[in-house]
Amino acid sequence: MGNSPPAPSPILERGIKKKKRSENEIPQKPIVIEAMQFTGKNGWEIRQWSNSTVIESPDLEPKEGNPTGEYLQIHTLEGVMTAIVNDWIIRGVNGEFIHANQIYLKKHTKRLKRIIKNDNEF
């Protein structure tokens, strides 16, 4: 038993090299998040889900990046943020709300299975 080699890492078996962490990096625990994507038509549903922390703007303001002009105002820990159609609203682990666009989600989630809230799924 003293001569047996250590069991291979499942990560290395799949051909994925483990990135060496610096001593300043701290890994995060994986968590499940609750989120809703703003479609432009579900503002009221998002408002109810967020207990009025996220509200639809009463005015349409079409711009180059937001041709429909529809947007949400999200009261976050950093202040009021604006979400446009296709952006995501995330409920954090402490109940706080976070604005995230699709680029952010793709960058910060390894595997985005299904985080869309559907009919009391959460």
FIKOLZA-1660 file (N, C-alpha, C; in steps of 0.1 Angstrom, whole numbers, plus 5000, padded with zeros to 4 digits):
% residues 122
   i   px   py   pz ch aa at
   1 5008 4988 5000  A  M  N
   1 5000 5000 5000  A  M CA
   1 5009 5013 5000  A  M  C
   2 5020 5012 5006  A  G  N
   2 5029 5023 5006  A  G CA
   2 5035 5025 4992  A  G  C
   3 5035 5015 4983  A  N  N
   3 5041 5016 4970  A  N CA
   3 5031 5019 4959  A  N  C
   4 5018 5019 4963  A  S  N
   4 5008 5021 4952  A  S CA
   4 5007 5036 4949  A  S  C
   5 5006 5039 4935  A  P  N
   5 5006 5053 4931  A  P CA
   5 4993 5060 4935  A  P  C
   6 4993 5073 4937  A  P  N
   6 4980 5079 4941  A  P CA
   6 4970 5078 4929  A  P  C
   7 4957 5078 4933  A  A  N
   7 4947 5077 4923  A  A CA
   7 4947 5089 4914  A  A  C
   8 4945 5088 4901  A  P  N
   8 4945 5099 4892  A  P CA
   8 4934 5108 4895  A  P  C
   9 4936 5121 4893  A  S  N
   9 4926 5131 4895  A  S CA
   9 4915 5130 4884  A  S  C
  10 4902 5130 4887  A  P  N
  10 4892 5129 4876  A  P CA
  10 4893 5141 4866  A  P  C
  11 4898 5152 4871  A  I  N
  11 4900 5163 4862  A  I CA
  11 4911 5160 4852  A  I  C
  12 4922 5154 4856  A  L  N
  12 4933 5151 4847  A  L CA
  12 4929 5140 4838  A  L  C
  13 4921 5130 4843  A  E  N
  13 4917 5119 4834  A  E CA
  13 4909 5124 4822  A  E  C
  14 4902 5135 4823  A  R  N
  14 4894 5140 4812  A  R CA
  14 4902 5149 4803  A  R  C
  15 4915 5150 4806  A  G  N
  15 4923 5158 4797  A  G CA
  15 4923 5173 4800  A  G  C
  16 4918 5177 4812  A  I  N
  16 4917 5191 4815  A  I CA
  16 4928 5194 4825  A  I  C
  17 4937 5203 4822  A  K  N
  17 4948 5206 4831  A  K CA
  17 4943 5215 4842  A  K  C
  18 4947 5212 4854  A  K  N
  18 4943 5221 4865  A  K CA
  18 4952 5233 4865  A  K  C
  19 4946 5245 4866  A  K  N
  19 4953 5257 4867  A  K CA
  19 4959 5259 4881  A  K  C
  20 4972 5262 4881  A  K  N
  20 4978 5264 4894  A  K CA
  20 4973 5278 4900  A  K  C
  21 4969 5278 4912  A  R  N
  21 4964 5290 4919  A  R CA
  21 4975 5297 4925  A  R  C
  22 4974 5310 4925  A  S  N
  22 4984 5318 4933  A  S CA
  22 4980 5317 4947  A  S  C
  23 4989 5321 4956  A  E  N
  23 4985 5320 4970  A  E CA
  23 4975 5331 4974  A  E  C
  24 4972 5340 4966  A  N  N
  24 4962 5350 4969  A  N CA
  24 4948 5346 4964  A  N  C
  25 4947 5336 4956  A  E  N
  25 4934 5332 4951  A  E CA
  25 4927 5322 4960  A  E  C
  26 4914 5325 4962  A  I  N
  26 4906 5317 4971  A  I CA
  26 4894 5311 4963  A  I  C
  27 4893 5298 4962  A  P  N
  27 4882 5292 4954  A  P CA
  27 4868 5295 4960  A  P  C
  28 4858 5297 4952  A  Q  N
  28 4844 5298 4957  A  Q CA
  28 4837 5285 4957  A  Q  C
  29 4828 5284 4966  A  K  N
  29 4819 5272 4966  A  K CA
  29 4809 5274 4955  A  K  C
  30 4805 5263 4948  A  P  N
  30 4795 5265 4938  A  P CA
  30 4781 5267 4945  A  P  C
  31 4774 5276 4939  A  I  N
  31 4760 5279 4945  A  I CA
  31 4750 5279 4934  A  I  C
  32 4738 5277 4938  A  V  N
  32 4727 5278 4929  A  V CA
  32 4721 5291 4930  A  V  C
  33 4719 5298 4919  A  I  N
  33 4713 5312 4920  A  I CA
  33 4699 5312 4914  A  I  C
  34 4691 5321 4918  A  E  N
  34 4678 5324 4913  A  E CA
  34 4679 5336 4903  A  E  C
  35 4674 5335 4891  A  A  N
  35 4675 5346 4882  A  A CA
  35 4664 5346 4873  A  A  C
  36 4661 5358 4867  A  M  N
  36 4651 5360 4857  A  M CA
  36 4657 5368 4846  A  M  C
  37 4653 5365 4834  A  Q  N
  37 4658 5373 4822  A  Q CA
  37 4646 5382 4818  A  Q  C
  38 4650 5395 4816  A  F  N
  38 4640 5405 4812  A  F CA
  38 4638 5403 4797  A  F  C
  39 4625 5401 4794  A  T  N
  39 4621 5399 4780  A  T CA
  39 4615 5412 4774  A  T  C
  40 4612 5421 4782  A  G  N
  40 4605 5433 4778  A  G CA
  40 4590 5432 4780  A  G  C
  41 4586 5420 4783  A  K  N
  41 4571 5418 4786  A  K CA
  41 4569 5413 4800  A  K  C
  42 4579 5410 4807  A  N  N
  42 4577 5403 4820  A  N CA
  42 4582 5412 4832  A  N  C
  43 4581 5425 4830  A  G  N
  43 4585 5435 4840  A  G CA
  43 4577 5433 4853  A  G  C
  44 4564 5431 4852  A  W  N
  44 4555 5430 4863  A  W CA
  44 4559 5417 4871  A  W  C
  45 4561 5407 4864  A  E  N
  45 4565 5394 4870  A  E CA
  45 4578 5395 4878  A  E  C
  46 4588 5402 4872  A  I  N
  46 4600 5405 4879  A  I CA
  46 4598 5413 4891  A  I  C
  47 4590 5423 4890  A  R  N
  47 4587 5432 4901  A  R CA
  47 4581 5424 4913  A  R  C
  48 4572 5415 4910  A  Q  N
  48 4566 5407 4921  A  Q CA
  48 4576 5398 4927  A  Q  C
  49 4584 5391 4918  A  W  N
  49 4595 5382 4923  A  W CA
  49 4605 5389 4932  A  W  C
  50 4608 5402 4929  A  S  N
  50 4618 5409 4936  A  S CA
  50 4612 5418 4948  A  S  C
  51 4599 5416 4951  A  N  N
  51 4593 5424 4961  A  N CA
  51 4595 5439 4959  A  N  C
  52 4593 5443 4946  A  S  N
  52 4594 5457 4942  A  S CA
  52 4608 5463 4943  A  S  C
  53 4618 5455 4944  A  T  N
  53 4632 5460 4944  A  T CA
  53 4636 5463 4929  A  T  C
  54 4629 5456 4920  A  V  N
  54 4632 5459 4906  A  V CA
  54 4618 5464 4900  A  V  C
  55 4619 5475 4893  A  I  N
  55 4607 5481 4888  A  I CA
  55 4609 5485 4873  A  I  C
  56 4598 5484 4865  A  E  N
  56 4598 5488 4851  A  E CA
  56 4598 5503 4850  A  E  C
  57 4605 5508 4841  A  S  N
  57 4605 5522 4839  A  S CA
  57 4592 5526 4831  A  S  C
  58 4585 5536 4836  A  P  N
  58 4573 5540 4829  A  P CA
  58 4575 5546 4815  A  P  C
  59 4587 5551 4813  A  D  N
  59 4591 5558 4800  A  D CA
  59 4599 5548 4791  A  D  C
  60 4596 5549 4778  A  L  N
  60 4605 5542 4769  A  L CA
  60 4616 5551 4764  A  L  C
  61 4628 5546 4764  A  E  N
  61 4639 5555 4760  A  E CA
  61 4647 5547 4749  A  E  C
  62 4643 5546 4737  A  P  N
  62 4650 5539 4727  A  P CA
  62 4664 5545 4725  A  P  C
  63 4674 5536 4724  A  K  N
  63 4688 5540 4722  A  K CA
  63 4694 5529 4712  A  K  C
  64 4706 5532 4708  A  E  N
  64 4713 5522 4699  A  E CA
  64 4714 5508 4705  A  E  C
  65 4718 5506 4717  A  G  N
  65 4719 5493 4723  A  G CA
  65 4706 5487 4728  A  G  C
  66 4695 5496 4728  A  N  N
  66 4682 5492 4733  A  N CA
  66 4671 5498 4725  A  N  C
  67 4669 5492 4713  A  P  N
  67 4660 5498 4703  A  P CA
  67 4645 5498 4708  A  P  C
  68 4641 5489 4717  A  T  N
  68 4627 5489 4722  A  T CA
  68 4625 5501 4732  A  T  C
  69 4636 5504 4739  A  G  N
  69 4635 5515 4749  A  G CA
  69 4630 5510 4762  A  G  C
  70 4627 5497 4763  A  E  N
  70 4622 5492 4776  A  E CA
  70 4633 5489 4785  A  E  C
  71 4632 5492 4798  A  Y  N
  71 4642 5489 4807  A  Y CA
  71 4637 5488 4822  A  Y  C
  72 4645 5482 4830  A  L  N
  72 4642 5480 4844  A  L CA
  72 4651 5488 4853  A  L  C
  73 4647 5492 4864  A  Q  N
  73 4655 5499 4874  A  Q CA
  73 4657 5489 4886  A  Q  C
  74 4669 5486 4889  A  I  N
  74 4672 5476 4899  A  I CA
  74 4679 5483 4911  A  I  C
  75 4673 5482 4923  A  H  N
  75 4680 5487 4934  A  H CA
  75 4690 5477 4940  A  H  C
  76 4703 5479 4938  A  T  N
  76 4713 5470 4942  A  T CA
  76 4721 5476 4953  A  T  C
  77 4730 5468 4958  A  L  N
  77 4739 5473 4969  A  L CA
  77 4748 5485 4965  A  L  C
  78 4751 5485 4952  A  E  N
  78 4759 5496 4946  A  E CA
  78 4751 5508 4942  A  E  C
  79 4738 5507 4942  A  G  N
  79 4729 5518 4938  A  G CA
  79 4719 5513 4928  A  G  C
  80 4713 5523 4921  A  V  N
  80 4703 5519 4911  A  V CA
  80 4710 5515 4897  A  V  C
  81 4707 5504 4892  A  M  N
  81 4712 5499 4880  A  M CA
  81 4701 5498 4869  A  M  C
  82 4705 5498 4857  A  T  N
  82 4695 5497 4846  A  T CA
  82 4697 5484 4838  A  T  C
  83 4686 5477 4836  A  A  N
  83 4687 5464 4828  A  A CA
  83 4678 5466 4816  A  A  C
  84 4683 5462 4805  A  I  N
  84 4676 5463 4792  A  I CA
  84 4671 5449 4788  A  I  C
  85 4663 5448 4778  A  V  N
  85 4658 5435 4773  A  V CA
  85 4670 5425 4771  A  V  C
  86 4668 5413 4775  A  N  N
  86 4677 5402 4775  A  N CA
  86 4688 5402 4786  A  N  C
  87 4688 5412 4795  A  D  N
  87 4696 5412 4806  A  D CA
  87 4690 5403 4817  A  D  C
  88 4698 5399 4827  A  W  N
  88 4694 5390 4838  A  W CA
  88 4693 5398 4851  A  W  C
  89 4684 5394 4859  A  I  N
  89 4683 5399 4873  A  I CA
  89 4686 5387 4882  A  I  C
  90 4696 5388 4890  A  I  N
  90 4700 5377 4899  A  I CA
  90 4696 5380 4913  A  I  C
  91 4691 5370 4920  A  R  N
  91 4689 5372 4935  A  R CA
  91 4701 5365 4942  A  R  C
  92 4709 5373 4949  A  G  N
  92 4721 5368 4955  A  G CA
  92 4717 5359 4967  A  G  C
  93 4728 5353 4973  A  V  N
  93 4726 5343 4984  A  V CA
  93 4720 5350 4996  A  V  C
  94 4722 5363 4997  A  N  N
  94 4717 5370 5009  A  N CA
  94 4704 5378 5006  A  N  C
  95 4698 5375 4994  A  G  N
  95 4686 5382 4990  A  G CA
  95 4688 5395 4983  A  G  C
  96 4700 5399 4981  A  E  N
  96 4703 5411 4973  A  E CA
  96 4701 5409 4958  A  E  C
  97 4699 5419 4951  A  F  N
  97 4696 5418 4936  A  F CA
  97 4708 5424 4929  A  F  C
  98 4712 5417 4918  A  I  N
  98 4723 5420 4910  A  I CA
  98 4719 5420 4895  A  I  C
  99 4724 5430 4888  A  H  N
  99 4722 5431 4874  A  H CA
  99 4733 5423 4866  A  H  C
 100 4729 5415 4856  A  A  N
 100 4739 5408 4849  A  A CA
 100 4735 5407 4834  A  A  C
 101 4744 5411 4825  A  N  N
 101 4741 5409 4811  A  N CA
 101 4746 5395 4807  A  N  C
 102 4743 5391 4795  A  Q  N
 102 4746 5377 4791  A  Q CA
 102 4761 5375 4791  A  Q  C
 103 4769 5385 4787  A  I  N
 103 4784 5383 4787  A  I CA
 103 4789 5380 4801  A  I  C
 104 4783 5387 4811  A  Y  N
 104 4787 5385 4825  A  Y CA
 104 4784 5370 4829  A  Y  C
 105 4772 5366 4826  A  L  N
 105 4768 5352 4830  A  L CA
 105 4777 5342 4823  A  L  C
 106 4780 5343 4811  A  K  N
 106 4788 5334 4804  A  K CA
 106 4802 5333 4810  A  K  C
 107 4807 5345 4814  A  K  N
 107 4821 5346 4819  A  K CA
 107 4821 5340 4833  A  K  C
 108 4811 5342 4841  A  H  N
 108 4812 5338 4855  A  H CA
 108 4804 5325 4859  A  H  C
 109 4799 5318 4850  A  T  N
 109 4792 5306 4853  A  T CA
 109 4798 5295 4843  A  T  C
 110 4803 5284 4849  A  K  N
 110 4809 5273 4841  A  K CA
 110 4798 5267 4833  A  K  C
 111 4787 5264 4839  A  R  N
 111 4776 5256 4833  A  R CA
 111 4763 5263 4836  A  R  C
 112 4757 5269 4827  A  L  N
 112 4744 5276 4829  A  L CA
 112 4733 5267 4825  A  L  C
 113 4729 5258 4834  A  K  N
 113 4718 5248 4831  A  K CA
 113 4705 5255 4829  A  K  C
 114 4699 5259 4839  A  R  N
 114 4686 5265 4838  A  R CA
 114 4683 5274 4851  A  R  C
 115 4684 5286 4849  A  I  N
 115 4682 5295 4860  A  I CA
 115 4670 5304 4858  A  I  C
 116 4662 5301 4847  A  I  N
 116 4651 5310 4845  A  I CA
 116 4640 5305 4855  A  I  C
 117 4633 5315 4861  A  K  N
 117 4623 5312 4870  A  K CA
 117 4610 5309 4862  A  K  C
 118 4604 5297 4864  A  N  N
 118 4592 5293 4858  A  N CA
 118 4582 5288 4868  A  N  C
 119 4571 5294 4869  A  D  N
 119 4559 5289 4876  A  D CA
 119 4563 5283 4890  A  D  C
 120 4568 5291 4899  A  N  N
 120 4572 5286 4912  A  N CA
 120 4582 5275 4912  A  N  C
 121 4591 5274 4903  A  E  N
 121 4601 5263 4902  A  E CA
 121 4610 5264 4914  A  E  C
 122 4613 5277 4919  A  F  N
 122 4623 5278 4929  A  F CA
 122 4616 5278 4943  A  F  C
% end
